[in-house]
Amino acid sequence: MSSAQQVYHDKGRFTRPDSIFRNFISKDPNSQFPAEKGRYALYLSPGCPWAHRTMIVRLLKGLDSIIDVYQVHFHMGPEGWYFSGEGGSLTEDPLHGFKKLKELYLKADPNYTGRYTVPVLWDKKADVLVNNESSEIIRMLYSEFDEFLPEHLREENRPGHGLYPPQLRAEIDEMNDWVYNTVNNGVYKVGFSRSQESYDENIRPLFASLDRLEEHLGHGKPFLFGDFITEADIRLYTTLARFDVAYHSVFQCNLKLIRHDYPRLHSWLRRLYWDQDEEGPLRAAFYRTTEPNIGRYALGYADSKWRIVQESQGPLIVPAGPLVLMEPL
Ligand SMILES: N[C@@H](CCC(=O)N[C@@H](CS)C(=O)NCC(=O)O)C(=O)O
């Protein structure tokens, strides 16, 4: 964490500042950031749930050979994200030789004073930072690169009309809003609390929203909005995949477990995770981006909680359980 103080406001409540770089890649060849094969790269850590969204969409859409991925070390160091050469991380930034993500942000804007977050979407040709907000990056990935993809992977040809179908947009946006505030970011508000008051205030809305999602899946369909996957599934997935293995223990989000208390969410989660059919509609995107990393989630969160809440004081203890990381279907 660049500065722990930066993310706290009164009475120990954690706040997530808005992302700063908000440009868009466009399929319009005359735009400032036109979609092009091989032009853009994602800097990310697979431990980060926001970055994980972009990893899933990249594979789900078949953009593996169109968008590069530059992986940093799984968890942050004293100066934030860095390249370590370990556990899948590159040894350095392949474009500039940087060792720290901070250097990339300062290259993009020498006056930048915000947080050095992943994911980062970088334009290799113009050598600039395009966008560092995952919710916007995933939309660019699934909507602007279709001309480089085979027919069946294009949004208009996907069954259900894509990850953000026009007829469902209002409902998806509405769900994204409360899921972001109380679930995706809700777990952080609980886990990064620096006061009992902040913890108490945030834990119940988190579980109220999980209860609401469980009810929502009472429609009996495989995905949140019916028979076909949408971006709402992807956005919820990266939080729920970390829930029992990290948020429950490390972030003390412990009123309930997904595996014991939410049968519909649990089967929804396992169906996404265990789909290993690379030729199928999910292209095994969830499995391929989660399975290699799920055993490290608790470590990543224990480490960041130790840095941010405990300001690197005292011992760092990583909880061991649960024995089974993701139960079989
Ligand atoms: N709103 C951003 C949030 C990204 C974010 O906060 N990423 C965390 C890792 S999970 C990070 O890089 N934190 C670094 C820091 O705060 O110094 C997004 O969705 O892309």
The ligand as a Gaussian input file, in Angstrom:
#p B3LYP/6-31G(d) Opt

LIG

0 1
 N      -11.378000       0.240000      -8.963000
 C      -10.179000      -0.472000      -9.298000
 C       -9.582000      -1.083000      -8.044000
 C       -8.295000      -1.825000      -8.277000
 C       -7.550000      -2.106000      -6.951000
 O       -7.845000      -1.502000      -5.910000
 N       -6.580000      -3.034000      -6.985000
 C       -5.805000      -3.327000      -5.793000
 C       -5.410000      -4.788000      -5.733000
 S       -6.719000      -5.892000      -5.475000
 C       -4.491000      -2.567000      -5.843000
 O       -3.804000      -2.596000      -6.842000
 N       -4.101000      -1.903000      -4.748000
 C       -2.846000      -1.236000      -4.672000
 C       -2.841000      -0.103000      -3.691000
 O       -3.916000       0.260000      -3.221000
 O       -1.764000       0.450000      -3.428000
 C      -10.517000      -1.529000     -10.330000
 O      -11.589000      -2.138000     -10.226000
 O       -9.737000      -1.719000     -11.257000

